[in-house]
Amino acid sequence: MSTKVTPFLMFQGNAAEAMQFYVSLFPDGKILEDKRYGPGEAGAEGSVNGASFIIGGQKFLCMDSSVKHDFAFTPSVSIFVDCESEEELQRLFAALSDSGKVFMPLADYGFGRGFGWVSDRFGVSWQINLP
């Protein structure tokens, strides 16, 4: 068996909403597994205990933390997306920046035809690129 690396996103109560949003943005987006906390379990009943989804050919794992913590997502780690067209770049940037934060607006920064960097409404950082 070879070593496998999979990104893992830990949310605090909105993992299901984030996962649904992400899979809606990509043509191959699909939820693979969605396990929820039940009555008497460590997490809030109905929140995500463990889930997996695919976007852009990449599998992700996610969950809602059963423990409240003082840390959240940070832009120092981001999801980098190479787009196939200007339309895709514009669409993803608009959707991901809606109710989020723009770190770098869409522009030509000299390393591609277009690039933008945002933090979405869940706090996850995305670099959207048109090579």
Secondary structure as GFF3:
##gff-version 3
##sequence-region A 1 131
A	DSSP	beta_strand	8	11	.	.	.	ID=ss1
A	DSSP	alpha_helix	15	25	.	.	.	ID=ss2
A	DSSP	beta_strand	30	36	.	.	.	ID=ss3
A	DSSP	beta_strand	48	55	.	.	.	ID=ss4
A	DSSP	beta_strand	58	64	.	.	.	ID=ss5
A	DSSP	beta_strand	78	82	.	.	.	ID=ss6
A	DSSP	alpha_helix	86	97	.	.	.	ID=ss7
A	DSSP	beta_strand	101	107	.	.	.	ID=ss8
A	DSSP	beta_strand	114	119	.	.	.	ID=ss9
A	DSSP	beta_strand	125	130	.	.	.	ID=ss10
###
